[in-house]
Amino acid sequence: MTARTSHIMLVLSAFLAGLVIFLGIFLFAIGEFRGSGPSHSAIGGSFNLVDQDGEPITDQDLKGEPALVFFGYTHCPDICPTTLYEISEVLHALGSDANRVRALYITVDPERDTPAVMKDYLSSFDPHLRGATGDAKSIAQVEKAYRVFAQKVPTKDGDYSMDHTALVYLMDKQGRFVAPFSLKRQPAEAAADLRKYM
């Protein structure tokens, strides 16, 4: 074996070892690493918030039915209203089966998104959508549980916007994370996919 071949084999071995380590860390991070015991995704968890009517809402309210969970804020200029509209279209496509699904919109901007503000905002979307807000500590806890990134971004006029994770989480009947739920398809197709988890 020549020195050049040995060098190539060494580099290739190091690359493959690095790839295996990276894959293991990645799978562990998203909760998919399976050992000898049962394993569940590390996304999701307990929370205690209030809905748009000022009523308590917890992670227990999501159990028993599949759920779509989305994080955003009412001052969001584009992504949030578009996503909520798309979720509304899927709920409409479900017909009466929409009663067998939970759809939760959790604010990342509790400073401005009071229950009254959330209620007014959600009145433009499907009535099955439920909003959730709370104090800054409670919102930080649910963001951590769902691994949501959210950060204030000051604007030129002295106000602020929010950079945040724009992912729709599909949770199963036990409240466990299944996968990101794609809305980039026809509402009927997304509804048919959602029915598999009912």
Secondary structure, 3 states (H helix, E strand, C coil): CCHHHHHHHHHHHHHHHHHHHHHHHHHHHCCCCCCCCCCCCCCCCCCEEEECCCCEEEHHHHCCCCEEEEEECCCCCCHHHHHHHHHHHHHHHHHHHHHHCEEEEEECCCCCCCHHHHHHHHCCCCCCEEEEECCHHHHHHHHHHCCCCEEEEECCCCCEEEEECCCEEEECCCCCEEEECCCCCCHHHHHHHHHCCC
